[in-house]
Amino acid sequence: MTTFQFDQCFNDKKVIQACTDEGLALARRLPSDLLGKPDPELLAVLMGAPNPVVTLDRALPTEHAAHIPAHHPGIVVVSFSRDNPRTITTREAGKILRNFKDRVPTWHQLALRNSIVEITEKSVEVCHIDAGGIVRDQYRGFSNDRAWVAQFVQLIYENSQRHVNPT
Protein backbone atom coordinates (compact mmCIF):
# COMPACT_ATOMS: atom_id res chain seq x y z
CA MET A 1 0.00 0.00 0.00
CA THR A 2 1.38 3.39 -1.00
CA THR A 3 1.95 5.99 1.69
CA PHE A 4 1.55 9.63 0.69
CA GLN A 5 3.44 12.28 2.64
CA PHE A 6 1.52 15.54 2.90
CA ASP A 7 3.72 18.62 3.31
CA GLN A 8 3.31 21.71 5.47
CA CYS A 9 1.13 23.46 2.90
CA PHE A 10 -1.39 20.60 2.89
CA ASN A 11 -1.20 19.37 6.48
CA ASP A 12 -4.97 19.15 7.00
CA LYS A 13 -5.99 16.46 9.53
CA LYS A 14 -9.46 15.94 8.04
CA VAL A 15 -8.31 15.54 4.44
CA ILE A 16 -5.44 13.26 5.44
CA GLN A 17 -7.72 11.11 7.61
CA ALA A 18 -10.31 10.90 4.81
CA CYS A 19 -7.61 9.68 2.42
CA THR A 20 -6.49 6.99 4.86
CA ASP A 21 -10.09 6.00 5.68
CA GLU A 22 -10.66 5.07 2.02
CA GLY A 23 -8.40 2.09 2.70
CA LEU A 24 -6.53 2.26 -0.62
CA ALA A 25 -3.49 4.21 0.55
CA LEU A 26 -2.04 5.70 3.69
CA ALA A 27 -1.62 9.42 4.18
CA ARG A 28 0.76 11.00 6.68
CA ARG A 29 0.94 14.45 8.14
CA LEU A 30 4.29 16.19 8.09
CA PRO A 31 6.38 15.32 11.16
CA SER A 32 6.48 18.23 13.61
CA ASP A 33 10.29 18.50 13.40
CA LEU A 34 9.93 19.46 9.72
CA LEU A 35 7.24 22.11 10.19
CA GLY A 36 8.48 25.58 9.28
CA LYS A 37 11.64 24.35 7.53
CA PRO A 38 12.60 26.21 4.35
CA ASP A 39 11.67 24.37 1.15
CA PRO A 40 15.26 23.32 0.27
CA GLU A 41 15.69 21.69 3.70
CA LEU A 42 12.27 20.09 3.51
CA LEU A 43 12.96 18.73 0.03
CA ALA A 44 16.33 17.33 1.16
CA VAL A 45 14.48 15.14 3.65
CA LEU A 46 11.33 14.30 1.70
CA MET A 47 13.03 13.56 -1.63
CA GLY A 48 15.25 11.02 0.13
CA ALA A 49 12.26 9.22 1.62
CA PRO A 50 10.21 6.57 -0.21
CA ASN A 51 6.83 8.32 -0.13
CA PRO A 52 5.33 10.64 -2.76
CA VAL A 53 4.81 14.17 -1.45
CA VAL A 54 1.43 15.91 -1.73
CA THR A 55 1.40 19.72 -1.64
CA LEU A 56 -0.68 22.77 -2.49
CA ASP A 57 2.48 24.72 -3.36
CA ARG A 58 2.34 25.00 -7.15
CA ALA A 59 5.61 26.97 -7.17
CA LEU A 60 7.57 24.36 -5.22
CA PRO A 61 8.78 22.28 -8.20
CA THR A 62 9.66 25.23 -10.42
CA GLU A 63 11.27 27.39 -7.74
CA HIS A 64 13.22 24.49 -6.26
CA ALA A 65 13.87 22.19 -9.21
CA ALA A 66 17.58 22.19 -8.31
CA HIS A 67 16.66 20.62 -4.95
CA ILE A 68 14.65 17.80 -6.52
CA PRO A 69 16.83 14.92 -7.69
CA ALA A 70 16.01 13.25 -11.00
CA HIS A 71 15.24 10.07 -9.06
CA HIS A 72 12.69 10.94 -6.36
CA PRO A 73 9.54 9.45 -4.78
CA GLY A 74 7.17 11.74 -6.69
CA ILE A 75 5.43 15.04 -6.08
CA VAL A 76 1.69 15.65 -6.40
CA VAL A 77 0.61 19.30 -6.56
CA VAL A 78 -3.07 20.02 -6.03
CA SER A 79 -4.17 23.46 -7.18
CA PHE A 80 -6.71 25.45 -9.11
CA SER A 81 -6.15 25.73 -12.85
CA ARG A 82 -4.00 28.63 -14.03
CA ASP A 83 -7.05 30.53 -15.27
CA ASN A 84 -8.60 30.42 -11.80
CA PRO A 85 -6.85 33.10 -9.71
CA ARG A 86 -8.34 32.02 -6.36
CA THR A 87 -6.15 30.74 -3.55
CA ILE A 88 -6.98 27.11 -2.88
CA THR A 89 -8.10 25.91 0.54
CA THR A 90 -7.40 22.45 1.88
CA ARG A 91 -11.11 21.66 1.68
CA GLU A 92 -11.22 22.60 -2.01
CA ALA A 93 -8.04 20.63 -2.63
CA GLY A 94 -9.67 17.62 -0.99
CA LYS A 95 -12.56 17.91 -3.47
CA ILE A 96 -10.13 18.11 -6.40
CA LEU A 97 -8.35 14.99 -5.14
CA ARG A 98 -11.69 13.18 -4.75
CA ASN A 99 -12.66 14.10 -8.33
CA PHE A 100 -9.29 12.91 -9.64
CA LYS A 101 -9.58 9.61 -7.76
CA ASP A 102 -13.02 9.08 -9.31
CA ARG A 103 -11.57 9.70 -12.78
CA VAL A 104 -8.49 7.51 -12.26
CA PRO A 105 -9.65 4.46 -10.28
CA THR A 106 -6.14 2.96 -10.18
CA TRP A 107 -4.59 6.12 -8.68
CA HIS A 108 -3.44 4.27 -5.58
CA GLN A 109 -1.50 1.71 -7.64
CA LEU A 110 0.52 4.19 -9.68
CA ALA A 111 4.26 4.33 -9.11
CA LEU A 112 4.71 8.10 -8.96
CA ARG A 113 8.50 7.83 -8.74
CA ASN A 114 10.23 10.55 -10.74
CA SER A 115 6.97 12.29 -11.71
CA ILE A 116 5.71 15.70 -10.74
CA VAL A 117 1.94 15.60 -11.18
CA GLU A 118 -0.20 18.73 -10.99
CA ILE A 119 -3.90 18.03 -10.51
CA THR A 120 -6.45 20.81 -10.93
CA GLU A 121 -10.22 20.95 -11.18
CA LYS A 122 -9.82 20.85 -15.00
CA SER A 123 -6.69 18.88 -15.82
CA VAL A 124 -3.62 16.90 -14.94
CA GLU A 125 -0.08 17.75 -16.00
CA VAL A 126 2.94 15.46 -15.71
CA CYS A 127 6.56 16.61 -15.56
CA HIS A 128 9.92 15.17 -14.57
CA ILE A 129 13.32 16.52 -13.59
CA ASP A 130 16.25 16.39 -15.97
CA ALA A 131 19.62 18.10 -15.44
CA GLY A 132 18.20 20.13 -12.54
CA GLY A 133 15.27 21.52 -14.52
CA ILE A 134 11.65 20.64 -15.09
CA VAL A 135 10.64 18.90 -18.31
CA ARG A 136 6.93 19.05 -19.12
CA ASP A 137 5.79 15.67 -20.38
CA GLN A 138 2.07 16.06 -20.90
CA TYR A 139 -0.95 18.21 -20.13
CA ARG A 140 -4.35 16.54 -20.29
CA GLY A 141 -7.65 18.29 -19.82
CA PHE A 142 -10.32 16.13 -18.23
CA SER A 143 -12.82 14.97 -20.79
CA ASN A 144 -15.44 12.29 -21.25
CA ASP A 145 -13.01 10.54 -23.57
CA ARG A 146 -11.31 8.12 -21.17
CA ALA A 147 -8.27 7.71 -23.45
CA TRP A 148 -6.49 10.40 -21.43
CA VAL A 149 -6.51 8.12 -18.37
CA ALA A 150 -4.62 5.34 -20.17
CA GLN A 151 -2.13 7.86 -21.56
CA PHE A 152 -1.64 9.38 -18.10
CA VAL A 153 -1.08 5.97 -16.50
CA GLN A 154 1.42 5.01 -19.22
CA LEU A 155 3.36 8.24 -18.79
CA ILE A 156 3.52 7.79 -15.01
CA TYR A 157 4.88 4.28 -15.60
CA GLU A 158 7.50 5.56 -18.06
CA ASN A 159 8.65 8.21 -15.60
CA SER A 160 8.88 5.62 -12.83
CA GLN A 161 11.34 3.71 -14.99
CA ARG A 162 13.65 6.70 -15.53
CA HIS A 163 17.06 6.30 -13.91
CA VAL A 164 16.43 2.65 -13.08
CA ASN A 165 19.58 0.63 -13.57
CA PRO A 166 18.99 -2.20 -16.05
CA THR A 167 19.74 -5.64 -14.68
Helices and strands as residue ranges (DSSP letters): E 3-6, G 8-10, H 13-21, E 26-28, G 32-34, H 39-46, E 53-55, H 59-63, G 65-67, E 75-78, H 90-103, G 107-109, E 116-119, E 123-130, E 133-141, H 147-160
